[in-house]
Amino acid sequence: MRSLKIFCLIVFAAVIVAGCKKGASTNPLKITETDNVFGKWELRIERGGLQPDKNYPAGNGSGLQLNIDSTYHYFDRSGAGTQGTYHIAPNNLSMTPMTLNFIYYNHASHGDPIVSKPDTLSIGDSSADGLTSIYIRIK
């Protein structure tokens, strides 16, 4: 019985040591200046809920700016808007085997899926009557 306890202790210690990595990052998603999310984006489509898509014309004055220093600014034509900080981290969705990046504003515990392409940014999830906002990069 004593040898079983020692064996279990050794296995437990080995698992703990193997699970620790020196220099492991607390932010598993490394964002650099070359990623597609940074820059100024103009709102073009709001999709989701029980309403049809709401399309916005080019030059509508509403959008989002994501800066490399983890600050953001939502803006609209009137000049009003909100600003604060954000971070992007991977999140496993329980219904699918894929990992999506989520954006979290102002240290919130709930984030929204974010998908970026060179000239398009999609934030949100309209699959469960949620809202998805689609942005086009402002050059």
Salt bridges, closest charged atoms under 4 A:
GLU42 OE1 - ARG44 NE 3.02
ASP53 OD2 - ARG47 NH2 2.96
ASP112 OD1 - HIS110 NE2 3.96
ASP119 OD1 - LYS139 NZ 3.25
